[in-house]
Amino acid sequence: MNTEPTTIAARLVIIRERIAAAGRAHHRPSDAITLLAVSKGQPAAAIRDAYAAGQGSFGESYLQEAMPKMDTLSDLAIEWHFIGRIQSNKTRQIATHFAWVHGVDRLKIAQRLSEQRPDDRPPLNVCLQVKLSDEPAKGGVDAADLPALARAVAALPRLRLRGLAAIPEATTDADRQRHAFRQLRQAGDRLAAGGIAVDTFSMGMSTDFETAIAEGATIVRIGTAIFGPRR
Ligand SMILES: *Cc1c(COP(=O)(O)O)cnc(C)c1O
């Protein structure tokens, strides 16, 4: 018999239980880990189903895809997170329509987001994406340059520096994955020791979120395990 849950609501229940269990196993308070439902490649109707099942935060990677869905769903009180690469000609729309941005890795982008954040909205929550040693080709600030970037971003008036994000290479090697998450956590600890407060570690996806929670994740970004395959 196939016991895989087939509805978004049923899969959400299971993911929430797995997050709670991983949190308990690592002595994390029950409210320490937030589930971000990654809805890129999913239709607006699927987001509506998840929202009806109690999911409030959604992550999108592509502005052109996200904007029409956000418009369709504007009757819902969704907290939108931008988790994709940020092109400088897209910062105004990102600053206008999102509550969080996870992939900031350059001061120039942060400055534009701060300048363009509308005055009638609270400061934009920002996580800095850090380049980890296992992924030299990807985006992210070098660990050595992180303190200076964090200090500069923390000083921008319309941004709120919340923490760090890791978007590591997909791998089934749990040790490598764990090492990457641990590096991010340690980078955050060093910032804190230098007087820059961070309360967010955005790390962990469908296949590795329990490992990320073991290493201190506070936001896990989960797509396919909730929604099924992307279109
Ligand atoms: C697509 C994506 C996710 C979700 O990946 P799944 O494997 O579907 O859980 C998480 N974070 C980022 C940055 C993504 O682009």
The ligand as a MOL file (V3000), in Angstrom:
LIG
                    3D

  0  0  0     0  0            999 V3000
M  V30 BEGIN CTAB
M  V30 COUNTS 15 15 0 0 0
M  V30 BEGIN ATOM
M  V30 1 C 14.2820 25.8850 -4.7400 0
M  V30 2 C 14.9190 26.3550 -3.4870 0
M  V30 3 C 14.6350 25.7740 -2.2420 0
M  V30 4 C 13.7000 24.5890 -2.0720 0
M  V30 5 O 14.2340 23.4200 -2.6060 0
M  V30 6 P 13.4800 22.0080 -2.4050 0
M  V30 7 O 14.5370 21.0330 -2.7110 0
M  V30 8 O 12.3470 21.9890 -3.3440 0
M  V30 9 O 13.0370 21.9490 -0.9880 0
M  V30 10 C 15.2410 26.3010 -1.1280 0
M  V30 11 N 16.0710 27.3520 -1.2060 0
M  V30 12 C 16.3720 27.9430 -2.3690 0
M  V30 13 C 17.3070 29.0990 -2.3860 0
M  V30 14 C 15.8160 27.4640 -3.5420 0
M  V30 15 O 16.1410 28.0570 -4.7030 0
M  V30 END ATOM
M  V30 BEGIN BOND
M  V30 1 1 1 2
M  V30 2 1 2 3
M  V30 3 2 2 14
M  V30 4 1 3 4
M  V30 5 2 3 10
M  V30 6 1 4 5
M  V30 7 1 5 6
M  V30 8 2 6 7
M  V30 9 1 6 8
M  V30 10 1 6 9
M  V30 11 1 10 11
M  V30 12 2 11 12
M  V30 13 1 12 13
M  V30 14 1 12 14
M  V30 15 1 14 15
M  V30 END BOND
M  V30 END CTAB
M  END
